[in-house]
Amino acid sequence: MSKKIPPYWILMAPGLLVLFFFFLFPLGQIVLFSFFKSQPGAGMEAAFTLENYFRFLSDPHYLGILWRTIWIGLATSIICLIMGYSIAYGISRSNPKYQNLLLLLVILPLLTSAVVRNFGWMVIMGKNGLINQALLGIGLISEPAEILYTSTGVVIAMTHVMLPFMVLILYPVLDGLDLNVESAAESLGASPGKVFWLVTIPLSIPGILAGTLLVFSMSISFYITPALIGGPRVQVMATEVYNQTMNLLNWPFSSAVSVILLITVLIIISFYNKAMKKVSPQGAE
């Protein structure tokens, strides 16, 4: 007698098929291509080789691109966490009738194309842009500062792009906290600062973990902002993959760069998860 297929497999089947054909299968092809040989003018040769990985790992130029990508992702995540936590905390503690309006203001930038927003930042960060004009006007600098086409400019623009995601993840966590726990801590003599650091933040660790991981993973794989704000002077892994694929037509090496980026992200996320579990109340023994 044949066994019936469990109902949950039937419900998961469409999603699993989409995941396989549009994620796992293309990812498998990229991993396979990374071991092929590049043939100038003839595409690539189906031969197993580690040459593409050795080329990347032995070249300081490519290692510098990897480090710059990680640094930009970490800097963006930290800044978004600080700013996003403040905004989400303020919204969660505000009058309930204004919370939806405040969340709408947070979401509004997402309704505008990232390309349009980045072009706006190019105008603001230019030598004759708003930032330089303001700094020159108050006398902090004597000549226009180099902000555009720098890593600092990329981090600023990336923070603007990623901040709404951080707020949208942190807000439900902070809004769902039991305020009676904070009141109990205050009644036991804890100052508002201690209540925030010893009660509110530990209870919001899941949101902090989810928000920083999302922002970090999106930041290190983002292409539009580094390409427009960073230009050719600030190369990251995403722009290098595009350059190797579209300009140099070196599919095996670009696939190897993609795989190295994926492995790097997985390693960083695994260490980050272990570290956060040790400091979170749920992970404490």
C-alpha positions, -999 to +999 in steps of 0.1 A: +000+000+000+015+032-011+020+059+015+002+092+011+023+123+005+023+145+037+002+177+032+031+199+042+052+186+013+024+195-011+023+230+004+061+234+002+064+219-033+058+252-054+082+272-032+109+244-033+106+242-071+111+279-075+140+278-050+156+250-070+152+264-105+158+300-098+185+298-070+201+264-064+204+254-101+220+288-112+242+287-081+253+252-090+262+264-125+283+292-111+302+269-089+308+245-119+319+274-141+344+285-115+365+254-122+365+259-159+393+275-180+389+308-197+397+308-234+402+344-247+380+349-277+364+314-273+345+315-241+355+288-216+368+253-216+351+226-195+382+214-176+386+211-139+412+236-126+418+257-094+436+284-114+408+309-109+408+306-071+447+307-070+446+338-091+423+356-068+438+345-035+474+352-046+468+387-060+468+416-035+446+436-058+417+411-056+423+405-018+421+443-014+387+443-032+374+416-009+386+434+022+371+467+010+337+449+003+337+435+039+347+468+054+319+487+036+294+460+046+304+461+083+305+500+084+271+502+068+257+476+092+270+493+123+258+528+112+224+515+102+221+496+135+229+528+156+206+550+135+179+524+129+177+514+165+172+550+176+145+556+150+127+523+157+129+529+194+115+564+191+086+551+168+078+523+192+076+547+221+056+574+203+019+580+204+002+550+186-019+572+164+014+586+149+033+554+145+018+545+111+027+579+097+062+577+110+066+542+095+053+556+062+080+582+063+106+555+068+093+535+039+090+564+015+126+562+003+120+526-008+093+539-032+120+557-051+144+539-075+178+533-060+193+547-092+175+580-087+186+582-050+222+575-059+222+601-086+209+625-059+238+616-037+262+622-066+249+657-068+251+662-030+286+648-027+301+665-057+328+692-053+301+718-058+275+698-040+255+707-009+279+690+016+310+709+003+292+741+000+280+739+036+314+729+050+330+758+030+303+782+042+310+775+079+347+775+074+355+739+083+374+733+051+393+757+028+388+736-004+362+711-016+366+677+001+368+644-019+336+626-009+323+613-042+342+582-056+355+573-022+347+544+002+333+570+027+308+582+001+298+547-007+291+540+030+270+572+033+249+563+003+246+527+013+234+537+048+207+558+032+196+528+011+197+502+038+185+522+068+147+515+061+153+478+062+169+480+096+141+501+110+114+478+096+131+448+113+138+464+146+104+482+150+082+451+155+107+437+180+109+469+201+071+475+198+064+440+210+085+443+242+067+440+275+070+475+291+061+460+324+096+444+325+112+479+321+088+493+348+098+464+371+135+472+366+129+509+374+109+500+405+139+481+417+161+512+415+176+509+380+182+542+362+167+548+327+202+542+312+206+509+330+171+498+320+180+505+284+213+487+284+205+458+307+168+452+298+157+467+265+188+459+244+192+423+255+155+417+248+159+431+213+189+410+204+169+389+179+159+420+160+195+433+161+208+400+148+183+398+120+187+435+110+225+435+109+227+402+090+202+415+064+219+448+059+254+432+058+244+405+033+227+431+011+255+457+014+284+434+003+264+422-027+250+455-037+260+468-072+242+500-080+255+522-052+292+512-054+291+515-092+277+550-092+290+565-060+323+546-059+330+547-096+361+530-110+382+541-079+362+520-054+360+485-067+340+459-047+332+423-053+299+430-071+315+455-095+344+432-101+320+403-110+303+426-135+336+438-150+349+402-154+316+390-169+305+418-191+337+437-200+363+410-200+340+380-208+359+359-183+330+338-169+352+312-150+370+339-130+339+359-124+322+327-111+352+321-088+349+356-075+312+350-068+318+318-050+346+333-028+322+361-019+295+336-010+318+315+011+331+347+029+296+358+037+287+323+051+318+323+073+312+358+087+275+350+093+284+317+111+309+335+135+285+363+140+256+340+149+278+322+175+290+355+190+254+369+193+241+337+208+266+339+236+255+375+245+218+370+240+196+359+269+184+329+249+219+317+244+231+322+279+234+291+301 
